[in-house]
Amino acid sequence: MRPRIALSIYGGTGPSQAVVSGLRKYQLSYAAMLSSAGLDVIPFCFDEAGARSWSRGDLYEQLPTGEHRFWIRRSARIMALPMEASREGVVYPRMWQHLSEEFIAFFRRNSIDALSIIEWLPTGMALWQSALEFDKPVVFTPTEHGSVCQYSFLLQNCGVSCPGPEGGSKCGRCTHSLEPYPPVEETPIWYSRRHRMFHRATAFLPAPLQRLALWHLSEHLQYPGTAISEAHGRARVSSAKRFLQSPRIEVQYQTPHQHQVFERALGCDLPARLPMHMPSSNVNLPVRRDPKSDQRTKSGGSPVRFLFAARPNFDRGLWLLLEAWKRWKPTPQIARLEVYTHRCGGWLDRAVADINVKKVRLSASRSAGADPLARPALR
């Protein structure tokens, strides 16, 4: 009998799925690779319940296409494990405990021999809890920094990198626009537009009143569940430590750098027993080069080509890439940059033009409704 592996898929697997995503494309090809290697792959995915009934009996559905779908409600999710939430006095909603139980029942019902987790954020940490209780091998592949950061990118609202959440106590202040406070003056252009608006609207208030106003604006004018309390932040970070350090979980970091970032953020050693690259049917391991190798084009080699293909939102880091490119100032013979995104009508368009329109491409404008890259980011 072929081993059976459950694989969490971003955006679903059916032909009707309209999600455009490099992660989804990668996962589908990865599932095909596992299948060709002699494994039975059982993909499952998550979808927003919306106006649907969301009760204990409505959490799972097998569609006529055979697709396994779990219904979630993002606005109600909690980013903590039950034990850590209880320890910090944070209420753990009963529905998310039921969701963890539904995952376990699904694994057992389908005789799953191993679990591979790549997509998980829509479930809060309910899938993590199921993985810790599952009595079979589990591999977790983090794709962003959502494991250790509420905003997923370890960037604070004014654009500076987070030096570390200090056990989670800073997460509540960051998501309420109070970390750092006052914001870094040298980087006003890198603000989240929402939080920049909060600071501009309250700038006339005395510091104590401004902090209170920022807290309330962040509570009520962000996506539900984005702003968390300091207790919730501590529960979130301690949950991540327990999950990523668990001998039950094999974590496949994409790079040694990602592993180092996670260790720095959590302030602890994290085991890394698997090769540090995204599993693929065609893995090209990095080759060490001489630091002067960027001059190889002088002897007739081709320039290095860099590609950015994503939304121009703050959290996708296009602004950071463009700033780095301007500082590097490579000649076209050494390196070229291509940017595929939609026009935002602001300074990003001008920054692209400043670098060189002959070396940097910016795709034509598209309407927000038709462009999958135009969907709003968390911030």
C-alpha angles and dihedrals in degrees: 000000000000116000112254121223125187113217124192107224128201113232099000133275105253123111090243092064109117096191113129107202138142088214093055092047090050092049094050091050090046090053089050090050092051090048092051088051090062102267128126104230117206107192121197131181144187131240136184112260093211110167092353120111108269109198134128092278094049101058100094134040134172107211123219087256088062093251116147110225130181118200118222138173110223094193090062100042122122122213098215141074117254096248095050092043091053092048091054094043093249115146112242109209114237092226092064090052087052089050090054089051090049091054091052091048090050092051092050095043090055095042092239114193097189140007128221116194121195104134112048113123096098089063095054102221096320091108090048089055090051091049091053090052096042112104096213133075116293127196119192120195112191111208099182135007096274089117091067104021133054090215091044096229107069089236122129122225094264090054101255118128118259110251089204136309094249093232091320097297091115095051093078092051093046095051089048093053093251101109112106099019121213092028122243106277095204094064108046093138092061096061121123100255090233095051092041087057090050092054095044092049093052101036093107093059125095111260097259092049093043092054090050091048092048090051093053095043090051091049096052106028102049128077108285112271096019096104110062135186122251089251090053089049091054091048090049095052095043089049090053091050093052094046097045093044095045116119086217092066126066108203117205105201114198094225140001086250092059089050091051092048091052092049091049093048094049097036095227143090115270123200115240108185098156129072110276104240137083107274110250141161089238109038116176106196115216116264119218111240135190111264088241092056091105085076092061090101089073088073093052104278124140121262120256111257121213121196130198115187114169144083115304091236121138094252094054091066101227089138089055093049092050093048091050091048092052091051093047095047097189119188117244088251091062105037142353131198127210121190121195112187139108124277114261096189094234145084094313090066090051092046090055090050091048092059095051129289089214092061100032123057125204116189123233122273118276131187116259091238095055100036115082089198092058096068110123119260124233092264 
